[in-house]
Every structure is written in structure tokens, then in C-alpha cells.
Amino acid sequence: FVGNAGDDAFTGGAGDDVINAGLTSAGQQTLTALDSLNGGGGTDTIAVVMNANATPASDSVEVYTITATAAATLNMLGSTGVTSITNTASTNTLTVSNIALGTTLTLGNTAQGGTFNFAAADVAGTADSATINIESVTGGALTVGAGVETLTLNSAGSANTLGSLSAGSTTLNITGDQNMTITGNTTSTTIDASAATGKITVTSDNTKAVSITTGSGADSVTMTG
């Protein structure tokens, strides 16, 4: 199914449907709040190009793959059944908000970073954990909204660099087999890279005492706090 600039209505079947919601030839975004998308059975995927904010209404569309060509926010408040969200190849900053805790998250193939904000009710506890796959990222700021106490970054694809990490988590775990550079982190009091096999380079700006465990690579830690 190919989206258009109008109000799209789609109901999938039992198979693995694919919805293409790119830009029109005039550069207009086709994913809007007026679209009604039901993936039906199977594992359904929507591929979106965004240059404006959107709060889509989708049900049983499990996989969202998004590329932002202008600063934009994808609000998942009106969508149910989403299991995977990937921000890939964005040339501008994408914010994804109201994410259900437990959704598989990936930031990949960009130098722009990205923001992931979870639904407040899902992170109201005191021991909430989230994992973000970082794949072939060459720069930009990664921001993770409040409420997550333990954040795991899995370094995959090829060597990854984050210009900064802004997250309220007090524990930062780093895993994966690719090199990871994080040039600034102010909140984590525990940084555990023991499961990482790539080279980990971390700068901690925290003014509090920080416990750091490195992995099997030629890791480097800089303390500036």
C-alpha cells in the first residue's frame, strides 16, 4: 500500500503487509493524523519519510521505520501494537514520543542523533529499563526522556559515535561488538561496558562519583566532572 497526501485508510490481511508513506513529488508528507491504518494479521511494516510532525492512528502495524528530512516529531499516542521503531538515515533530528516500554528501538545510519521519549505511565516505576540499538551512527546527540533508570546501548553495524548522551538513567550499560564513542554523559553514576567487545571511549561529565567497568576492547575513559 502506498500512502498519498489525502486521508489514507488501509486494512491489511493475514500476511506481512508493507505500507510506504514517503513524500509526494511535491515534497508533502503522506503520514498524517487523519490516516487510519490497520495492519491486520502478520508482522506489518510502515516505511515513513517525515518532514513535519505526525500523530498517526495505527493498529497492528508492528514495525515503524522512519527517515526524517526535516526536524519532526512522531507521536505514538494514537498507535497500538507497535513492537519496533527504527530511526534510520535521517538527515535531520527525529523525536519519537509516547513509546511503549519494551518496544525494540534502533538509531541507525545518521549523524543527526535522535530523541526517544517513553509513555509516562510505562516509566512511572523506580526500576525501568530500556535498550536502544546504535547502528552505524557517526554523530549527533542521543536524548532519552525521563523515567528510565537503566539504559542499555547496543553498539552494532559499524563503529558508532554519539556527540552527547542526555538521559536521566543512573545506570548506563554498553554492549555490542562495534566500537562506541560517547563524548558526554552527565547523569550516569554506573557505566558498565563489561559485555562490550568493541572499543569503548566514554567521557563522563558527572560531578558525582561514578563506577565504571570496561569491556574486553582497548577502552578509554575520560572524567571531566
C-alpha positions in Angstrom: 0.0 0.0 0.0 1.3 3.5 -1.0 0.2 6.5 1.0 -0.9 9.7 -0.6 -1.4 13.3 0.6 -5.0 12.8 1.4 -6.7 10.7 4.2 -5.4 7.2 3.8 -7.4 4.2 5.0 -5.8 0.8 4.9 -6.7 -2.6 6.3 -4.3 -5.4 5.9 -4.8 -9.1 5.5 -3.2 -12.2 7.2 0.2 -11.7 5.6 3.1 -9.4 6.3 1.9 -6.1 4.7 4.1 -3.2 3.8 2.9 0.4 3.8 5.0 3.0 2.0 4.4 6.5 3.4 7.1 8.6 1.6 6.9 12.2 0.4 4.9 13.2 -2.6 6.6 14.5 -5.7 5.9 18.0 -4.3 7.6 17.0 -1.0 4.4 16.7 1.0 4.4 14.2 3.9 1.8 11.4 3.4 1.7 10.2 7.0 -0.8 12.4 8.9 -3.1 12.2 11.9 -6.0 11.7 9.5 -4.8 8.3 8.3 -6.4 5.1 9.6 -4.1 2.1 9.3 -4.8 -1.4 10.4 -2.2 -4.0 9.6 -4.4 -7.0 10.3 -2.5 -10.3 10.8 1.1 -10.9 10.2 4.0 -8.7 11.0 3.3 -5.4 9.2 5.8 -2.7 8.3 5.4 1.0 7.6 8.2 2.9 6.0 7.8 6.6 6.6 9.6 9.8 5.4 8.9 12.7 7.7 9.4 16.5 7.3 6.6 17.5 9.7 5.1 16.3 13.0 2.5 13.5 12.9 0.4 11.5 15.3 -0.8 8.6 13.2 -3.7 6.3 14.1 -2.4 2.7 13.5 -3.4 -0.7 14.9 -1.4 -3.9 14.4 1.3 -2.1 12.3 4.2 -3.7 14.2 7.3 -2.2 12.6 7.9 1.5 12.1 10.9 2.6 10.0 11.3 6.4 9.8 13.6 8.8 8.0 13.4 12.5 8.9 14.4 15.0 6.2 13.5 17.9 8.5 13.1 18.2 12.2 10.0 16.3 13.1 8.2 14.5 15.9 6.4 11.2 15.6 3.9 10.8 18.4 2.9 7.2 19.0 -0.1 8.1 21.3 -2.6 7.0 18.7 -0.9 3.8 17.7 -1.2 0.3 19.2 0.6 -2.9 18.6 3.9 -1.3 17.7 6.8 -3.6 18.5 9.8 -2.0 16.7 10.7 1.6 15.9 13.8 2.4 13.8 15.1 5.9 13.0 17.3 5.4 10.0 19.2 7.5 7.5 17.7 10.7 8.9 19.3 14.0 7.7 17.6 16.0 10.5 16.5 15.3 14.1 13.7 12.9 14.7 11.8 12.8 18.0 9.7 9.8 18.8 7.3 10.3 21.7 4.9 8.2 23.8 6.8 5.0 23.1 5.6 1.8 24.8 8.3 0.5 27.1 9.6 -2.8 25.7 9.5 -1.6 22.1 12.6 -2.5 20.1 14.4 0.8 19.3 17.1 1.5 16.8 19.0 4.6 15.8 21.0 4.0 12.6 22.9 5.4 9.7 22.8 9.0 10.7 24.9 11.9 12.0 21.9 13.7 13.5 21.3 11.7 16.7 17.7 11.4 17.8 15.3 11.5 20.7 13.2 8.7 22.2 10.6 9.6 24.8 8.5 6.9 26.6 4.9 6.9 27.6 4.8 8.4 31.1 2.7 5.6 32.5 5.2 3.0 31.3 8.1 4.5 33.1 6.4 5.6 36.4 8.3 3.0 38.4 11.7 3.2 40.0 13.5 0.4 38.1 12.5 0.9 34.4 14.9 -0.4 31.8 15.2 0.3 28.0 17.6 -0.8 25.3 18.5 1.2 22.1 20.4 -0.4 19.3 23.0 2.0 17.9 24.0 1.1 14.3 26.5 3.0 12.2 25.8 6.3 13.8 28.5 9.0 13.1 27.4 11.9 15.4 24.6 13.9 16.9 23.0 13.9 20.3 21.0 11.0 21.6 18.3 12.0 24.1 16.3 9.6 26.1 13.3 11.0 28.0 12.8 10.9 31.8 11.7 7.8 33.6 14.3 5.2 32.5 16.6 4.2 35.3 18.7 1.7 33.4 19.7 2.4 29.8 21.5 -0.1 27.6 23.1 1.0 24.3 24.0 -1.9 22.0 26.7 -0.9 19.5 26.2 -2.7 16.2 26.6 -2.3 12.4 29.9 -0.4 12.3 31.7 2.0 14.6 29.4 4.4 16.4 29.9 7.9 17.7 27.4 9.9 19.8 28.2 13.6 20.2 26.4 13.5 23.5 24.1 11.3 25.6 21.3 13.1 27.5 19.3 10.6 29.6 18.0 10.6 33.2 19.3 7.0 33.7 21.7 6.4 36.6 22.9 3.2 35.1 24.3 3.0 31.5 25.2 -0.4 30.1 27.1 -0.6 26.8 27.0 -3.9 24.8 27.8 -5.0 21.3 30.8 -5.8 19.1 31.4 -2.4 17.4 33.4 0.5 18.7 31.4 3.1 20.6 32.4 6.7 21.4 30.2 8.8 23.7 31.7 12.3 24.2 29.5 13.5 27.0 27.2 12.0 29.7 26.2 13.8 32.9 23.8 11.6 34.8 25.0 8.0 34.9 26.7 7.0 38.2 27.2 3.5 36.9 28.7 2.8 33.5 29.1 -0.9 32.7 30.7 -1.9 29.4 31.7 -5.4 30.6 29.7 -7.1 27.9 31.1 -4.9 25.1 33.7 -6.4 22.8 34.3 -3.3 20.7 36.5 -0.4 21.8 34.5 1.9 24.2 35.5 5.5 24.5 33.5 7.4 27.1 33.6 10.9 28.6 31.8 11.3 31.8 30.8 14.8 32.9 29.1 13.7 36.1 30.2 15.7 39.2 29.2 12.7 41.4 31.2 9.6 42.0 31.0 7.2 39.0 31.6 3.5 38.9 32.9 2.4 35.5 33.5 -1.1 34.3 35.2 -1.5 30.9 35.0 -4.4 28.4 37.4 -6.6 26.5 38.4 -3.9 24.0 41.0 -1.2 24.2 38.7 1.1 26.2 39.3 4.7 27.2 37.5 6.7 29.9 37.8 10.4 30.5 36.4 12.1 33.6 35.7 15.8 33.3 33.1 16.3 36.1 
